[in-house]
């Protein structure tokens, strides 16, 4: 009785506290619109919150600037990004129940800095702010002329550079370098990748000379591009994603604008229950830029629970709008009757520690991607960011193929809803769907240079576990997809299964494509193989004539090595 | 009584154990001379030792190979080296009382791997093994010809390369790259830096074309070099020192041969009681190499207690034989009446966390390097690898100069003995002596292209705290020092104090130079400023004529702004 009384007192008291738990960043010594470095204030605020009952941190509407000098630091491994010792503004570790509300503020970042890294946290909400950089990690040059020996480009003052030892090097005001990888041509009028443009060159400084202030001649033969179009020199590395989430539960991103970052917009790994609503990824209006951020708009590896992306615009980014998948490790050595050495093979997956005692792993042939056994983990020893030794509760199967078979967690399979989104004008594809949970993709608009929706996954190069089980694609508009080189149909199954193994595989299952509208300029609508259960019904297909038809003899449906296929054309 | 009895039983029992505590690496699955990767065996052995009473790990005499794939991993900050997430073979953390005895074995390392990282350990002995790499971090090319537009070089198969996009890139068998920094000319007959050779170029791939297999023309104008000499392309980074020790007590290195590593031979920081005996640093005999390791042979930052280097040969390395100093942080911001923000300014000093509650710091003018106050630390918050906020037990002095004054620990001052060593044929200087403890340098042989002994230290560029208090230099031979560009006398005080501040400073004190022999080819023997107490007596100076005398009008003694000077010439 007495116990209950004190418990009630506690409840009343904590209720009182929670009603007063909003705090303003101004309390920590920063004022909006003054150009000062707001990073130390965030540091202080997060330290304060750690020991006080604060549930909401607000930024009075205005501009805030963030610099790396006094930012927190942590070595961060984020799947499909580059690992490194990073400077981080909002480093949330083990935080529970916090909302950060920008109230419409603009957050400007400077240099190599990561806006949000959220690890081991619960119920975090981010809302109403924009993310941008003063100096982008990529650079954009307008094509003045092209000939067989080189290309003349015009750079605005947004993209400082120097010619160093005969090489074009991009820098910022402080002289910090911004190394570039692929070069890609964009059509600035359409704000999309130029028709059938492909990546040119990768990852070395290119020989160049300055022909006038802001004008550079690239001394590289056989470059392709149309004068008036824009060449984007993309960031070589993915070091500074805007929001990177690991091992957390309950993330809500509401009304965020991510105009730029040096990586992905929102990337989550080994996390569950993620809601994204009214996200805008776009090249900042009025900035003159054609590129928004330098990799995927969103990306999810080994996530589970609920995953929703609603009412969002994802455009102009250098890679897909989303990619939802698991991670395969390769079995590289047999250590005992029950133990193996496994390797994270892709260099942007290193440090992805998902194997724990008790984890159930599927054992998969990398040829067909079909699972042939399931093993439960007894003991794990992480050797380094690439290699882990794993001991199972029972003997390994006899047919284990060392250096070929791969393994992945079978429990991580979010239920996905992607609804009322606009997905367009980026490099590559729209949605890469690889969850084995229930997936609903409806009422979206797609205008992507590759496939609007791709079912990918492979065990030999990207090491991404996919293989859907229950997907409904309905009431979407696929408007002139495939105006670039990154696909061969509006909806495509492009798993990394070689032709000879496709008959033996049914890696993806139960895909229903219903009541969508396809506006096409070449015939290709569906390309699929190794699918069990593919239904196409109630869809409308119209010819747009908006781009050249380079495949007049192409087929609407290229469906091979599939079972349970029903295609009903109107 | 009963208690004492059991204590005696314990003593006897533990005595019995310690008599049986030698273990062989063979127990952990590796056999000498078989070329297999011995790294996992070391990992297992160190894990075993952690829970068993082992005091000695032996390697039966033979060859052992170590690869990075299955090595341990840790983010390591080592002073005056490059920080990074490193693969480490012998990672000793919190180990107490262990001897690793190679019994004359040869340890060969492959790729980006750190042989020994020892942190927070006590009484560690390393003995009787050599350290080398199959593919060195630097590359060496023999000069075939030189003209104003470029230089033709011949590379042996030891130094694989490719011409990538018109640029010379060094690689190994696996295609891993080895970026280069400075280029330096060596005389292969003398196995020393070429007379008055200086560093050329820094840190970018250079344009080149292959003119025949193994022959490359560097397309760089105005390169200097004599046909027949060797150009060393030094490693751009210092990532893989052979033995890196932090926060440890009691290190003994006995009879080690370090033929190569991608950094320093033995580097210790914040550690005490270090004995080095019969160390050999040299370009591996018979290898054809002119360079041994790519930075200093040994290096000590903020060490204390005993520091001895005896009976050692240190030659052919890319930087000094040793450098003993403390680290200055710069005061960059006043945070309160009692608190400041300090910064580790040099990029190879980041992560050097030496400030703890209770630490006594001297407050120093960066102009004169004179301390003007001492403060005791109350509280410390490390912000990131560069910045730390420090609160003191009392108010800051009024005259504190923000962005100029520096601070360093006053307690770290080892007593140094360097005796019976040969120090020669490297790039730069011999001994950089910056300890405030008692220093004895006797019975050594010096033949260095810069000063044999340098008293350096500064608060504006290298941020190295020195300022000796009690140094005896006796019975050494200085044989034709200063045949290169890195000094202006056999013994030199070169602290970073600008001319106008030298009269006001007595940064170094009590240097006695007694009974040494100086063989010189130009007149310069002593160059000193801002010293209190300098005695030169009983020394012999003879003219060698072994190199051209470029300073016929030079003076034997250039001693300015010093007090208590006694020079007795024989």
Interface residues (C-beta under 8 A of the other chain):
Chain A: X43 X69 X70 X71 X72 X73 X75 X83 X85 X87 X164 X165 X166 X167 X204 X206 X207 X341 X383 X384 X385 X386 X387
Chain B: X43 X69 X70 X71 X72 X73 X75 X83 X85 X87 X164 X165 X166 X167 X204 X206 X207 X341 X383 X384 X385 X386 X387
